[in-house]
Amino acid sequence: MSSSPYRGFVEDRRERRRRVALFLLIPAAMAGFGTAVYAALGHLRHLDAATTGSQGTASGGRVAVDLPGTLTFAQDGDLYRLRGTTIAEVLAHPSGARWMQPSAAPDGSLVVVARGAQSSDLIEVDPEGRVLRRLTADSARTLRGGSLENNHWAFHPRVGQDGTLWYGYDAPKDGFRVDLAVWSRSLGASSSAAGRRWSTPHGYTGGDVEPVPLAGGGVIFTRYAVDAQEHIRAQLWLQRTPLEQGHALTAVGDDCSQPDLAPGGGTLAMVCTAGGQSAQLEVAGFDGQRLGAARVLASGCLCAFPTWAPDGSGLVYLAPGAVAGDGFDLWWIAGASSTAQPVARQAVQGLALDATSRPAWTR
């Protein structure tokens, strides 16, 4: 049997999938992991040195729309805050570190991903950028054995109104393979506390990411899978309890990801590509179990991470600026949940934001 043509075909297909997965690593994170080495991983004294206390301004930023509340976003591995028409630095990265994917907690603190070349951790900081504590310990330096295959990755943190921290995490481990599952734990737990796994990812795809906790219990997340043509596609998925099968909210051919629920939970925003090179920004009504008909807010765009305003008045998303060479900037759509066709406006110009990081938006 070891030399049968069928087994050889299966092993060859598995090997091709393995190579694709290793090339993409975490397609859902869309980060590529870069080349920066996070030398301070696991040592809060080094992270404390990154605190800036709002000393700088994001390079090139010009505010065109006075948005409600406070937005925290990532630019070139640093964190900045937009309040009114003022942009100020919150947290600069130390040598070899990259900050990304800030998420706001109900108490006003932020949970931020500290990304390195071979692992990433979740860090809690206060609104002014002072490091409070490390929430995970994912480097092999602080784990058993010290082997690289014992490293872990944590991405896309979200904190629910009940104080539960949700995130994508690559456990259980399978050697060097990186497939994230949705996990949850108390925000107040120690870095060594065991979390709860919610999902079982499809192998060699990048897995399950971008969790959005539901007020009534459960979670919406992006699930990556291989379709009949062996293409990796994304679906929005709903689960009410840990490790249940759950069900899809979108069709696999729509290739939808990056969900965000409007305040009140009645409208879901998402980005769908239908397997193409450009995307559509869409919204759909959500009744707690199913999505209604989708409505397109922007099409033919390189758009990412729609994020609702805390008062529900509209949403922002990341997309290239109107001026060639500007990189990704913030765009604003007022009244995005209404039935009228809204108009997108470029809210901030010339920022060149990190397109793999959803902004955190607080009142």
C-alpha positions as CSV (number, residue, x, y, z in Angstrom):
1,M,0.0,0.0,0.0
2,S,2.9,2.4,0.7
3,S,3.7,2.5,-3.0
4,S,0.1,2.7,-4.4
5,P,-0.5,5.4,-7.0
6,Y,-3.5,6.6,-5.0
7,R,-1.6,7.1,-1.8
8,G,1.1,8.9,-3.7
9,F,-1.5,11.2,-5.1
10,V,-3.0,11.9,-1.7
11,E,0.4,12.5,-0.2
12,D,1.3,14.8,-3.1
13,R,-1.9,16.8,-2.6
14,R,-1.2,17.1,1.1
15,E,2.3,18.2,0.4
16,R,1.0,20.9,-2.0
17,R,-1.4,22.1,0.6
18,R,1.3,22.1,3.2
19,R,3.5,24.2,0.9
20,V,0.6,26.6,0.2
21,A,-0.1,26.9,3.9
22,L,3.6,27.5,4.7
23,F,3.8,30.2,2.0
24,L,0.7,32.0,3.3
25,L,1.3,31.1,7.0
26,I,-1.8,32.9,8.2
27,P,-3.7,34.2,5.3
28,A,-6.4,35.4,7.7
29,A,-3.9,37.6,9.5
30,M,-2.8,39.0,6.1
31,A,0.4,40.0,7.8
32,G,3.1,37.7,6.3
33,F,4.8,38.1,9.7
34,G,7.5,40.3,8.2
35,T,11.2,40.2,9.2
36,A,11.1,42.1,12.5
37,V,12.4,40.1,15.5
38,Y,10.4,40.8,18.7
39,A,13.4,40.7,21.1
40,A,11.4,41.9,24.0
41,L,8.8,39.1,23.9
42,G,8.1,38.0,27.4
43,H,9.9,40.8,29.1
44,L,7.6,43.7,30.2
45,R,10.5,45.9,31.2
46,H,11.4,46.1,27.5
47,L,7.7,46.7,26.6
48,D,7.5,49.5,29.1
49,A,10.3,51.3,27.3
50,A,7.9,51.6,24.3
51,T,5.5,53.9,26.1
52,T,5.4,57.3,24.5
53,G,2.6,59.2,26.3
54,S,1.3,60.7,23.1
55,Q,4.5,62.5,22.1
56,G,4.4,62.1,18.3
57,T,2.1,62.6,15.4
58,A,1.5,60.0,12.6
59,S,3.5,61.0,9.6
60,G,1.6,62.7,6.8
61,G,-1.9,62.5,8.4
62,R,-4.5,65.1,7.4
63,V,-7.9,64.9,9.0
64,A,-10.8,65.6,6.6
65,V,-13.7,64.4,8.7
66,D,-14.4,65.1,12.4
67,L,-15.3,61.5,13.5
68,P,-17.2,60.8,16.8
69,G,-15.3,59.2,19.7
70,T,-11.7,58.1,19.7
71,L,-10.0,55.8,17.1
72,T,-6.8,53.9,17.8
73,F,-4.9,52.6,14.8
74,A,-1.6,51.1,13.7
75,Q,0.9,52.8,11.4
76,D,4.3,51.2,10.6
77,G,4.1,49.1,13.8
78,D,3.2,52.1,16.1
79,L,-0.1,53.0,17.6
80,Y,-1.8,56.4,17.2
81,R,-5.0,58.0,18.5
82,L,-7.4,60.1,16.5
83,R,-9.7,62.3,18.6
84,G,-11.6,65.0,16.8
85,T,-9.1,66.4,14.3
86,T,-6.0,65.6,16.4
87,I,-3.7,62.6,15.8
88,A,-1.3,61.7,18.6
89,E,1.1,58.9,19.2
90,V,0.1,56.3,21.8
91,L,2.7,53.6,21.7
92,A,5.9,53.4,19.7
93,H,7.5,50.1,19.0
94,P,10.9,49.3,20.5
95,S,13.6,47.9,18.4
96,G,12.5,44.7,16.8
97,A,8.8,44.9,17.9
98,R,5.6,45.6,16.0
99,W,2.2,46.6,17.5
100,M,-0.9,45.7,15.6
101,Q,-4.7,45.0,15.9
102,P,-5.7,47.1,18.9
103,S,-9.0,46.2,20.5
104,A,-10.9,48.2,23.2
105,A,-12.0,46.7,26.5
106,P,-15.1,47.9,28.4
107,D,-12.9,49.5,31.1
108,G,-11.1,51.7,28.5
109,S,-7.9,49.7,28.3
110,L,-6.6,48.2,25.0
111,V,-5.5,44.7,24.1
112,V,-2.8,44.8,21.4
113,V,-0.9,42.2,19.4
114,A,2.8,42.3,19.9
115,R,4.0,40.6,16.7
116,G,7.5,39.1,16.2
117,A,9.1,37.0,13.5
118,Q,8.3,33.7,15.2
119,S,5.5,34.2,17.7
120,S,3.1,36.9,18.9
121,D,1.6,37.9,22.2
122,L,-1.4,39.8,23.5
123,I,-0.6,42.8,25.7
124,E,-2.9,45.0,27.7
125,V,-2.1,48.7,27.7
126,D,-4.0,51.7,29.2
127,P,-5.6,54.4,27.0
128,E,-2.4,56.5,27.2
129,G,-0.1,53.6,26.0
130,R,1.3,52.5,29.3
131,V,1.9,48.7,29.3
132,L,-0.2,47.1,32.1
133,R,0.6,43.4,31.6
134,R,1.2,40.5,29.2
135,L,-1.8,38.4,28.6
136,T,-0.1,35.5,26.8
137,A,3.3,33.9,26.9
138,D,3.8,32.5,23.4
139,S,7.6,32.6,22.8
140,A,9.6,29.4,23.1
141,R,11.8,31.2,25.5
142,T,9.0,31.2,28.1
143,L,7.5,27.8,27.0
144,R,8.5,24.2,27.5
145,G,11.6,23.0,25.7
146,G,12.5,26.2,24.0
147,S,11.9,24.7,20.5
148,L,10.5,27.0,17.8
149,E,7.7,24.5,17.1
150,N,6.5,25.2,20.6
151,N,6.0,28.9,19.7
152,H,2.4,30.1,19.4
153,W,0.6,32.9,17.5
154,A,-2.3,35.0,18.9
155,F,-4.1,37.4,16.6
156,H,-7.3,39.5,16.3
157,P,-8.2,40.1,20.0
158,R,-11.7,41.2,20.8
159,V,-13.1,41.9,24.3
160,G,-16.8,41.3,25.0
161,Q,-18.9,43.5,27.2
162,D,-18.7,40.8,29.9
163,G,-14.9,41.1,30.0
164,T,-14.3,37.9,28.0
165,L,-11.2,38.1,25.7
166,W,-11.6,36.4,22.3
167,Y,-8.7,35.7,19.9
168,G,-7.3,33.4,17.3
169,Y,-4.7,31.0,18.6
170,D,-2.7,28.1,17.0
171,A,-3.5,25.3,19.5
172,P,-3.6,22.4,19.6
173,K,-0.3,22.4,17.9
174,D,0.7,20.1,15.0
175,G,4.5,20.7,14.7
176,F,5.3,23.8,12.7
177,R,1.8,24.0,11.1
178,V,-0.1,27.2,11.9
179,D,-3.9,26.9,11.9
180,L,-5.6,29.2,14.3
181,A,-8.7,28.3,16.3
182,V,-11.1,30.6,18.1
183,W,-10.3,30.8,21.8
184,S,-11.7,32.7,24.8
185,R,-10.7,33.4,28.4
186,S,-11.3,36.0,31.0
187,L,-9.4,39.3,30.4
188,G,-8.4,39.3,34.0
189,A,-6.8,35.9,34.0
190,S,-3.0,35.4,34.2
191,S,-0.9,34.7,31.2
192,S,-0.5,31.1,32.3
193,A,-4.3,30.5,32.7
194,A,-5.9,28.0,30.3
195,G,-8.3,29.4,27.8
196,R,-11.3,27.7,26.2
197,R,-11.1,26.5,22.6
198,W,-14.3,27.2,20.6
199,S,-13.6,26.0,17.1
200,T,-11.8,23.2,15.2
201,P,-10.0,24.7,12.1
202,H,-9.5,23.2,8.7
203,G,-5.9,22.1,8.3
204,Y,-3.4,24.0,6.1
205,T,-5.7,27.0,5.6
206,G,-4.8,29.4,8.3
207,G,-7.8,28.4,10.4
208,D,-10.4,30.4,12.2
209,V,-9.9,34.1,13.0
210,E,-11.5,37.5,13.6
211,P,-13.9,36.6,16.4
212,V,-16.8,38.9,17.1
213,P,-18.5,38.1,20.5
214,L,-22.3,38.2,20.6
215,A,-24.1,39.9,23.5
216,G,-26.5,36.9,23.9
217,G,-23.6,34.4,24.0
218,G,-21.7,32.8,21.2
219,V,-19.4,34.2,18.5
220,I,-19.2,35.1,14.8
221,F,-15.8,34.5,13.2
222,T,-14.1,34.0,9.9
223,R,-13.5,30.4,8.9
224,Y,-11.0,29.5,6.2
225,A,-11.5,26.2,4.2
226,V,-10.5,24.6,0.9
227,D,-13.3,24.5,-1.7
228,A,-13.9,21.9,-4.4
229,Q,-11.3,23.5,-6.6
230,E,-8.7,23.5,-3.8
231,H,-8.9,27.3,-3.4
232,I,-8.7,28.7,0.1
233,R,-11.9,30.6,0.8
234,A,-13.4,32.4,3.8
235,Q,-16.9,32.1,5.3
236,L,-18.5,33.9,8.2
237,W,-19.5,31.3,10.8
238,L,-21.7,31.3,13.9
239,Q,-21.3,29.2,17.0
240,R,-23.3,29.4,20.2
241,T,-21.4,27.0,22.3
242,P,-17.7,25.7,22.3
243,L,-16.8,23.1,19.8
244,E,-20.3,22.7,18.4
245,Q,-20.6,22.4,14.6
246,G,-22.3,25.8,14.2
247,H,-23.4,27.0,10.8
248,A,-22.3,29.3,8.0
249,L,-23.7,32.8,7.6
250,T,-22.2,33.3,4.1
251,A,-21.7,31.0,1.1
252,V,-18.1,29.7,0.6
253,G,-18.1,31.2,-2.9
254,D,-18.7,34.7,-1.6
255,D,-15.3,34.6,0.2
256,C,-16.4,36.9,3.1
257,S,-14.3,37.8,6.1
258,Q,-13.5,40.7,8.6
259,P,-16.9,40.9,10.3
260,D,-18.0,43.7,12.6
261,L,-21.4,44.1,14.3
262,A,-23.1,47.5,14.7
263,P,-24.0,48.6,18.2
264,G,-27.2,46.7,19.1
265,G,-26.1,43.8,17.0
266,G,-28.7,44.2,14.2
267,T,-26.4,44.9,11.2
268,L,-23.2,43.0,10.2
269,A,-20.5,44.6,8.1
270,M,-18.1,42.4,6.1
271,V,-15.6,42.3,3.2
272,C,-16.3,39.9,0.4
273,T,-14.2,39.1,-2.7
274,A,-16.0,36.2,-4.4
275,G,-12.4,34.8,-4.9
276,G,-11.3,37.8,-7.0
277,Q,-8.5,40.4,-6.6
278,S,-10.8,43.2,-5.5
279,A,-13.5,43.3,-2.8
280,Q,-16.9,44.6,-1.9
281,L,-17.7,46.2,1.4
282,E,-21.2,44.9,2.4
283,V,-23.7,45.1,5.2
284,A,-26.6,42.8,6.0
285,G,-29.2,42.6,8.7
286,F,-28.6,40.0,11.4
287,D,-31.4,38.4,13.5
288,G,-29.1,36.5,15.8
289,Q,-29.1,33.4,13.6
290,R,-29.1,34.3,9.9
291,L,-28.0,37.2,7.7
292,G,-30.5,39.1,5.5
293,A,-29.9,40.3,2.0
294,A,-26.5,42.0,1.7
295,R,-26.2,45.6,0.5
296,V,-23.0,46.8,-1.2
297,L,-21.5,50.0,0.3
298,A,-18.3,50.1,-1.8
299,S,-17.2,47.8,-4.7
300,G,-14.1,47.2,-6.7
301,C,-12.0,48.3,-3.8
302,L,-9.0,47.1,-1.8
303,C,-11.0,47.6,1.4
304,A,-10.4,46.1,4.8
305,F,-11.8,45.9,8.3
306,P,-15.0,47.8,8.4
307,T,-15.4,49.2,12.0
308,W,-18.7,50.6,13.4
309,A,-18.8,53.9,15.3
310,P,-19.7,53.4,19.0
311,D,-22.9,55.4,18.5
312,G,-23.9,53.5,15.3
313,S,-23.8,56.6,13.2
314,G,-21.6,55.0,10.5
315,L,-18.5,53.0,9.9
316,V,-14.9,53.4,8.9
317,Y,-12.8,51.1,6.8
318,L,-9.3,50.9,5.4
319,A,-8.6,51.5,1.7
320,P,-6.0,53.1,-0.5
321,G,-6.2,56.9,-0.5
322,A,-7.6,58.9,-3.4
323,V,-4.1,60.2,-4.1
324,A,-1.8,57.7,-5.8
325,G,1.0,56.4,-3.5
326,D,-0.8,57.4,-0.2
327,G,-1.2,53.9,1.0
328,F,-4.2,52.7,3.1
329,D,-6.2,55.5,4.8
330,L,-9.4,55.7,6.8
331,W,-12.7,56.1,4.9
332,W,-16.0,57.0,6.5
333,I,-19.5,56.1,5.6
334,A,-22.2,57.9,7.5
335,G,-25.5,56.1,7.9
336,A,-24.1,52.8,6.8
337,S,-26.9,50.8,8.3
338,S,-29.7,52.8,6.6
339,T,-31.5,51.8,3.5
340,A,-30.3,54.8,1.5
341,Q,-27.2,54.4,-0.6
342,P,-24.4,56.1,1.5
343,V,-21.4,58.0,0.2
344,A,-17.9,57.1,1.2
345,R,-15.6,60.0,2.2
346,Q,-11.9,59.8,2.9
347,A,-11.7,60.7,6.6
348,V,-7.9,60.9,7.0
349,Q,-5.4,61.3,4.2
350,G,-1.8,60.3,3.8
351,L,-1.4,58.0,6.8
352,A,-0.3,54.7,5.1
353,L,-2.0,52.7,7.8
354,D,-1.2,49.0,8.5
355,A,-3.9,47.3,6.5
356,T,-3.8,44.1,8.6
357,S,-5.0,46.0,11.7
358,R,-8.6,46.8,12.5
359,P,-8.9,50.2,14.3
360,A,-10.2,50.2,17.9
361,W,-13.1,52.7,18.3
362,T,-14.3,54.0,21.7
363,R,-16.6,56.8,22.8
